[in-house]
Amino acid sequence: MSKTLAIVPVALLALAVGWIGVSGAVKERPGFCVSCHLDAGTPLHAEKHRRFIQENPQDLAGYHRTKVPGEFACSGCHDGRTIGTKARVVWAEVHNTFLYVFGKFEEPAIPNLALLPDENCEGCHAEMKKERGRFHGFAAHRPRVTVACIACHRAHAAGNARRHYLDELKLAAVCAKCHRNIPAGFSFSATGGQ
């Protein structure tokens, strides 16, 4: 009986390591992320994938793909860089697979911020915190302001590259958390001014 109990944790660990290895290799193919189908026969993330593969990118994910041709896949952003975020990603994969198998999965209405933590963005964009004259470089915003990158920058919604895929509607709400008196009609530019 004790040998059987000892085998269970080892088997679970082997299964977890195998899942991470296989899922990591499979996720490198963008087509994998849209291989599941929703009720109406529409592939999961179909619209996101359509924008992702276009020559003229319409969203931030597609823009990243064009800057790293042949190398950039969904996992370029949706894969943890630390053990903690990798664990969250693996948990979400297992959870979503379970929901899909039992017919309960739907296209997410809002992004799961845990699957796209700032550390993934900062892996390539660490210089953003040093830029002067923009939100990221204002001394008053560091380190007190903890706003997720995707709270302001749209990852999978159509946007404007010259405006860094900023979501104008979300920006006012995000800034209003600290700046209570934002005037009506205030406009944000990509350089951080009015």
Backbone torsions as a table, in degrees:
resi	resn	phi	psi	omega
1	MET	NA	-42.0	-178.0
2	SER	-69.0	-32.5	176.3
3	LYS	-64.9	-39.7	179.1
4	THR	-63.6	-43.9	178.8
5	LEU	-64.7	-34.0	179.8
6	ALA	-71.1	-30.7	-178.6
7	ILE	-72.2	-32.7	-175.9
8	VAL	-58.1	-52.1	179.4
9	PRO	-61.8	-37.7	179.5
10	VAL	-65.0	-42.2	178.9
11	ALA	-65.0	-41.6	178.2
12	LEU	-64.1	-40.5	178.0
13	LEU	-64.1	-44.2	178.5
14	ALA	-62.1	-40.8	178.0
15	LEU	-63.3	-43.1	179.4
16	ALA	-63.9	-45.5	179.2
17	VAL	-63.4	-41.8	177.3
18	GLY	-62.0	-43.6	179.0
19	TRP	-60.0	-45.7	-178.8
20	ILE	-62.7	-44.2	-179.6
21	GLY	-64.6	-47.8	-179.1
22	VAL	-68.4	-45.9	-177.3
23	SER	-65.8	-34.9	178.2
24	GLY	-62.9	-42.7	179.9
25	ALA	-70.3	-41.1	-178.2
26	VAL	-68.1	-38.6	-176.6
27	LYS	-67.4	-14.5	179.0
28	GLU	-69.4	-12.2	177.5
29	ARG	-100.2	113.2	-177.4
30	PRO	-55.9	-30.0	179.0
31	GLY	-62.5	-26.2	179.6
32	PHE	-61.8	-39.1	-175.7
33	CYS	-67.6	-15.8	178.3
34	VAL	-113.7	14.0	-175.5
35	SER	-78.1	-18.1	176.4
36	CYS	-82.6	146.5	-178.3
37	HIS	-113.2	142.1	175.8
38	LEU	-86.2	179.2	-174.5
39	ASP	-53.0	-43.5	-175.1
40	ALA	-81.7	9.9	-179.0
41	GLY	83.5	3.7	177.9
42	THR	-79.5	128.2	178.8
43	PRO	-62.9	145.3	175.9
44	LEU	-59.4	135.8	179.4
45	HIS	60.8	26.2	-176.1
46	ALA	-58.5	-45.8	-178.9
47	GLU	-67.4	-40.2	178.0
48	LYS	-62.5	-42.7	-179.6
49	HIS	-66.3	-38.9	178.7
50	ARG	-59.2	-46.7	179.1
51	ARG	-67.8	-34.7	-177.9
52	PHE	-62.9	-39.0	-173.7
53	ILE	-93.3	-2.7	-179.7
54	GLN	-68.0	147.7	178.2
55	GLU	-64.6	-43.1	177.2
56	ASN	-99.3	98.2	-172.1
57	PRO	-60.6	138.0	177.8
58	GLN	-103.7	-12.1	-179.8
59	ASP	-139.7	171.5	-175.3
60	LEU	-62.6	-39.2	179.2
61	ALA	-62.2	-45.7	178.4
62	GLY	-63.9	-37.8	177.3
63	TYR	-60.7	-44.7	177.8
64	HIS	-61.5	-40.0	179.6
65	ARG	-60.4	-39.7	-178.6
66	THR	-72.0	-22.7	-179.9
67	LYS	-84.1	-18.0	178.3
68	VAL	-129.8	64.8	-173.8
69	PRO	-60.5	139.2	177.4
70	GLY	76.6	-8.6	-175.9
71	GLU	-119.0	-27.5	-169.8
72	PHE	-87.7	123.5	177.6
73	ALA	-125.8	176.7	179.0
74	CYS	-52.5	-38.6	-177.6
75	SER	-69.1	-9.5	174.9
76	GLY	-59.7	-30.4	177.3
77	CYS	-113.5	-33.2	-173.8
78	HIS	-96.8	47.2	176.6
79	ASP	-145.2	128.4	-175.7
80	GLY	-64.9	153.2	178.1
81	ARG	-103.4	-15.3	177.9
82	THR	-119.7	168.8	179.3
83	ILE	-60.3	-41.2	-179.4
84	GLY	-62.1	-46.7	-179.4
85	THR	-73.7	-32.9	174.7
86	LYS	-61.6	-40.4	179.1
87	ALA	-63.3	-40.8	178.0
88	ARG	-63.8	-40.0	179.4
89	VAL	-65.2	-46.5	179.4
90	VAL	-61.6	-42.8	178.2
91	TRP	-60.0	-44.3	179.4
92	ALA	-63.5	-39.1	178.3
93	GLU	-63.1	-46.4	179.5
94	VAL	-63.7	-45.6	179.5
95	HIS	-60.1	-48.6	-179.4
96	ASN	-65.5	-36.4	176.6
97	THR	-63.0	-44.4	177.8
98	PHE	-58.6	-47.4	179.4
99	LEU	-62.8	-40.9	-179.6
100	TYR	-63.9	-46.2	-178.7
101	VAL	-59.4	-35.8	-178.4
102	PHE	-96.9	15.3	172.6
103	GLY	69.7	26.0	-177.0
104	LYS	-109.7	3.5	-174.3
105	PHE	-86.8	140.6	176.5
106	GLU	-132.9	160.3	174.1
107	GLU	-60.9	126.5	-179.7
108	PRO	-61.0	133.5	178.8
109	ALA	-78.3	-33.9	177.6
110	ILE	-129.0	150.5	-177.9
111	PRO	-70.3	148.0	175.0
112	ASN	-86.2	102.6	-175.8
113	LEU	-59.5	-26.4	180.0
114	ALA	-65.6	-23.4	-178.2
115	LEU	-89.8	-3.7	176.7
116	LEU	-141.5	66.7	-179.4
117	PRO	-71.3	158.4	-179.6
118	ASP	-55.7	-33.4	-178.5
119	GLU	-58.1	-29.3	177.2
120	ASN	-68.5	-40.5	177.7
121	CYS	-68.7	-43.2	-176.3
122	GLU	-69.2	-17.0	175.7
123	GLY	-58.9	-31.0	178.1
124	CYS	-112.8	-23.9	-172.5
125	HIS	-115.8	37.2	-179.1
126	ALA	-61.6	-27.5	-178.3
127	GLU	-66.5	-17.4	-177.9
128	MET	-58.8	-34.3	-178.2
129	LYS	-70.4	-13.6	-177.3
130	LYS	-100.0	-11.1	-176.0
131	GLU	-68.1	127.7	178.9
132	ARG	-86.2	148.1	175.7
133	GLY	82.3	3.3	177.7
134	ARG	-126.4	164.5	-178.2
135	PHE	-48.3	-48.5	-174.5
136	HIS	-62.4	-29.8	-174.5
137	GLY	-96.5	-6.3	-179.9
138	PHE	-68.4	125.1	-178.3
139	ALA	-57.0	-34.3	-178.9
140	ALA	-65.6	-21.4	-179.1
141	HIS	-88.2	-11.2	-177.4
142	ARG	-110.2	142.5	-19.6
143	PRO	-90.2	10.7	-173.2
144	ARG	-66.2	-37.9	-174.2
145	VAL	-84.4	118.8	179.2
146	THR	-115.1	86.0	179.0
147	VAL	-112.6	125.2	178.6
148	ALA	-63.2	141.0	-179.8
149	CYS	-51.8	-44.3	-176.4
150	ILE	-79.9	1.7	171.8
151	ALA	-71.1	-26.4	-179.2
152	CYS	-114.1	-34.8	-178.0
153	HIS	-98.4	124.1	179.8
154	ARG	-75.6	125.3	178.8
155	ALA	-86.1	-43.1	-172.6
156	HIS	-124.8	18.2	176.2
157	ALA	-112.7	146.1	-179.7
158	ALA	-57.1	139.1	-178.4
159	GLY	-158.8	-167.9	-174.0
160	ASN	-116.0	121.5	-178.6
161	ALA	-62.4	-39.2	-179.3
162	ARG	-64.0	-23.1	178.3
163	ARG	-102.8	17.0	175.9
164	HIS	58.1	30.5	179.0
165	TYR	55.1	35.5	176.8
166	LEU	-71.8	140.2	177.6
167	ASP	-95.4	97.3	-175.0
168	GLU	-54.9	-37.5	-179.0
169	LEU	-67.9	-39.5	179.3
170	LYS	-74.2	-33.1	-176.0
171	LEU	-55.4	-49.3	-178.0
172	ALA	-59.2	-41.8	-179.8
173	ALA	-67.6	-39.3	179.7
174	VAL	-66.1	-46.4	-178.9
175	CYS	-66.7	-34.4	-177.5
176	ALA	-66.5	-14.8	176.6
177	LYS	-62.7	-31.0	177.8
178	CYS	-112.8	-36.7	-177.3
179	HIS	-98.5	93.4	-171.9
180	ARG	-70.0	-25.5	-172.3
181	ASN	-109.9	48.3	177.3
182	ILE	-71.9	123.4	-177.7
183	PRO	-67.6	148.3	176.6
184	ALA	-60.6	139.1	179.2
185	GLY	81.8	4.9	177.8
186	PHE	-60.3	136.9	-178.2
187	SER	-119.7	140.0	178.0
188	PHE	-103.7	142.7	173.7
189	SER	-113.9	168.5	-178.9
190	ALA	-65.2	-16.9	-179.9
191	THR	-95.6	1.3	174.0
192	GLY	95.4	1.6	179.5
193	GLY	-103.7	-171.7	178.9
194	GLN	-84.0	NA	NA
